[in-house]
Amino acid sequence: MNKPPDLVQLLEDLSQEQQRSAVETLRTSFATLYLGNADDKGVKLSEQECRLLFDSRSTVRRLADALANADAAECSLTLVDLSIPDDVRDELERSFASVDEE
């Protein structure tokens, strides 16, 4: 599935704003964003995109806002090989229907 245009724009904005990220990743790190219950393939987010989107509570709120058309409350995430600060993880769990870690 292609990234929604608002998500693409957010990633572009964040890449221009951020210099460092609180997210620790490996070469195998990624996330899959499922845009609602009917989405069985999801949108794959690269290691770098995860660093941008999951850096802070603020970036997570911006992500949820960017997914307003998809209704972030019905979206879910699968995080793979990511180390995210606890406050950011809490914000993800408040903003999305589910957050699974592998």
FENZISUL-V498117 format. One record per pair of residues at least 12 apart in sequence whose ideal C-beta (glycine too) atoms are under 8 Angstrom apart, sorted by the first residue. I is the first residue (numbers start at 1). J is the second residue. D is the distance in whole Angstrom. If there is no record, write none. Layout:
<<I,J,D> <I,J,D>>
//
This chain:
<<1,35,7> <1,39,7> <1,41,5> <1,42,6> <1,43,5> <2,43,7> <3,43,5> <4,35,7> <4,43,8> <4,66,7> <4,67,7> <4,69,7> <4,70,7> <6,66,4> <6,67,7> <6,68,8> <6,69,7> <7,43,7> <7,63,8> <7,66,5> <7,67,7> <9,66,7> <10,53,8> <10,62,6> <10,63,7> <10,66,4> <11,49,6> <11,52,6> <11,53,7> <14,52,4> <14,53,7> <14,55,8> <14,59,6> <14,62,8> <15,52,6> <18,51,8> <18,52,6> <18,55,6> <21,51,4> <21,52,7> <21,55,5> <22,55,5> <22,56,7> <22,84,8> <22,85,5> <22,88,7> <23,50,6> <23,51,5> <23,54,5> <23,55,6> <23,82,6> <23,83,7> <23,84,6> <23,85,8> <23,88,8> <24,82,7> <24,83,4> <25,47,5> <25,50,6> <25,51,6> <25,81,7> <25,82,6> <25,83,8> <26,47,8> <26,81,5> <27,47,7> <28,80,7> <28,81,5> <29,47,4> <29,50,6> <29,80,6> <29,81,4> <29,82,5> <30,44,6> <30,45,6> <30,46,6> <30,47,6> <30,50,7> <30,80,5> <30,81,8> <31,44,8> <31,45,4> <31,49,8> <31,50,5> <31,53,8> <31,54,8> <31,77,6> <31,78,6> <31,79,5> <31,80,7> <31,82,7> <32,44,6> <32,45,7> <32,77,7> <32,78,5> <32,80,8> <33,45,6> <33,75,6> <33,76,8> <33,77,6> <34,75,6> <34,76,5> <34,77,7> <34,78,8> <35,67,7> <35,70,4> <35,75,5> <36,70,6> <36,71,7> <36,74,5> <36,75,6> <37,74,6> <42,78,8> <50,79,8> <50,82,6> <54,79,8> <54,82,7> <54,84,5> <54,88,6> <54,92,7> <55,88,7> <56,85,8> <56,88,6> <57,87,6> <57,88,6> <57,90,8> <57,91,4> <60,88,6> <60,91,4> <60,92,6> <60,95,6> <61,91,7> <61,95,7> <63,95,7> <64,95,4> <64,96,7> <72,95,6> <72,96,6> <73,95,8> <73,96,7> <73,97,6> <74,97,6> <75,96,5> <75,97,6> <76,96,6> <76,97,5> <76,98,4> <76,99,7> <76,100,7> <77,92,7> <77,96,6> <77,98,7> <77,99,5> <77,100,7> <78,100,5> <78,101,8> <78,102,6> <79,99,7> <79,100,7> <79,101,5> <79,102,7> <80,101,8> <80,102,5> <81,102,8> <82,101,8>>
//
